[in-house]
Amino acid sequence: MKTRILFVDDEPFVLNGLQRSLRGMRDTWEMAFASGGPQALEVLAERTFDVIVTDMRMPGMSGADLLQEVKARYPAVVRIVLSGHAERDLVTQCVGVAHQFISKPCDPDELKALIVNASAIGEEFMDQALRRIIGSVDRLPPVPRLYQELKRVLDEANVSSEQVAALIEQDMAMTAKVLQLVNSAFFGLRRNIETVSEAVNYLGMDTVRTLVLVNGIFENAAPLATRDFSIEDVWEHSLAVAHGAKLLAAAEGLDRPAQEQAFVGGVLHDLGILVLATNFPDAYGQVLHEVTCAKVAMDRAERAVFGVSHAEVGAYLVGLWALPAPILKVVGLHHQPSESMATAFTPLLAVHAADVICGEIVSHQVFGKAGFDMACLERLGLAGSIPRWRGLIGSAQPLNEGRPS
């Protein structure tokens, strides 16, 4: 079935340009074009769409006004705004109604990638319950600007650690965070790393890129309106799981890229919690009550309240941000690795095991309720490895210095 996308802009030459640049997608997309908000609503009333991409500044009905109507009438539609530099003052009007933003003039490849990821995630994770939740959130966490610039640099051939470091060093806060992280007790180095270039070499390009992404999201996230559970709790647990997953991946003989994948998956695995807890604080309070009082595992409590868990929501974000498909699977299945049908130890299993063990070690009232997917571990002959994994992670000193300030 083709993905259905509605493009909205009051400038005919913009719509014509979009039609020409996206002509190659006609086999996979069903596209419609509207010359303004009122016409877009008429088209939406006649047909169902998966994604709407709209300009901001339009006469009569602005992009913000249009998306407000779309959110109310068709909450399952993914809402994307095209915004020019002169429209920065208008972008704030879209907070609460737009899922993502893309700058004008628009790079066709960037727009394609965003739409593909926004719509194609669903084949594995995007059921109706998730569409309903995603459609009703005020706003998904945006990709930090530094991450977007870093991604463009890393997509180039033969990029060096010095080039990556030079980009990170333009952001003083991120420079301090990278150096703080790599020199923390969490990594156990015997000497101080003093430059970002050294840190990039030690941590690896993918790990640095993910830390820039996640740190930017945590730094800009609103405080959670929940008692006894904070953004700092999610951050610390995510870093502990990332480090534990990398340790297990190395111990089980996975290569360096797979170890980095385990670390990246660990850092990202609980991002869906931020979306649910910040957008639905009262409902998430019910989840936390079930977890802390009834001793229900978090993902089960979330499904009882929302119909989905933070794992599926996190996988949606990972896909929307165009991270690699294996990372999407790690995030989406970290509570249920059996569904991956793995035939050997994988980064997904590393994150799953580290998530459970880190929750046990810290005895956190929220994270300590997850259990092992014993059916998966027994099928792979790995159930007997649990005590050894516990020893490996338990002997590693957790990171406490890396939390956002």
Stockholm file with secondary structure:
# STOCKHOLM 1.0

chainA/1-405         MKTRILFVDDEPFVLNGLQRSLRGMRDTWEMAFASGGPQALEVLAERTFDVIVTDMRMPGMSGADLLQEVKARYPAVVRIVLSGHAERDLVTQCVGVAHQFISKPCDPDELKALIVNASAIGEEFMDQALRRIIGSVDRLPPVPRLYQELKRVLDEANVSSEQVAALIEQDMAMTAKVLQLVNSAFFGLRRNIETVSEAVNYLGMDTVRTLVLVNGIFENAAPLATRDFSIEDVWEHSLAVAHGAKLLAAAEGLDRPAQEQAFVGGVLHDLGILVLATNFPDAYGQVLHEVTCAKVAMDRAERAVFGVSHAEVGAYLVGLWALPAPILKVVGLHHQPSESMATAFTPLLAVHAADVICGEIVSHQVFGKAGFDMACLERLGLAGSIPRWRGLIGSAQPLNEGRPS
#=GR chainA/1-405 SS CCEEEEEECSCHHHHHHHHHHTGGGTTTEEEEEESSHHHHHHHHHHSCCSEEEEESCCSSSCHHHHHHHHHHHCTTSEEEEEEEGGGHHHHGGGTTTCSEEEEESCCHHHHHHHHHHHHHGGGTSCCHHHHHHHHHSSCCCCCCHHHHHHHHHHTSTTCCHHHHHHHHTTSHHHHHHHHHHHTSTTTTCSSCCCSHHHHHHHHCHHHHHHHHHHHHHHHHSCCCCSTTCCHHHHHHHHHHHHHHHHHHHHHTTCCHHHHHHHHHHHHHTTHHHHHHHHHCHHHHHHHHHHHHHSCCCHHHHHHHHHSSCHHHHHHHHHHHTTCCHHHHHHHHHTTCGGGGTCSSCCHHHHHHHHHHHHHHHHTCTTGGGCCCCHHHHHHTTCGGGHHHHHHHHHTSCCCCTTSCC
#=GC SS_cons         CCEEEEEECSCHHHHHHHHHHTGGGTTTEEEEEESSHHHHHHHHHHSCCSEEEEESCCSSSCHHHHHHHHHHHCTTSEEEEEEEGGGHHHHGGGTTTCSEEEEESCCHHHHHHHHHHHHHGGGTSCCHHHHHHHHHSSCCCCCCHHHHHHHHHHTSTTCCHHHHHHHHTTSHHHHHHHHHHHTSTTTTCSSCCCSHHHHHHHHCHHHHHHHHHHHHHHHHSCCCCSTTCCHHHHHHHHHHHHHHHHHHHHHTTCCHHHHHHHHHHHHHTTHHHHHHHHHCHHHHHHHHHHHHHSCCCHHHHHHHHHSSCHHHHHHHHHHHTTCCHHHHHHHHHTTCGGGGTCSSCCHHHHHHHHHHHHHHHHTCTTGGGCCCCHHHHHHTTCGGGHHHHHHHHHTSCCCCTTSCC
//
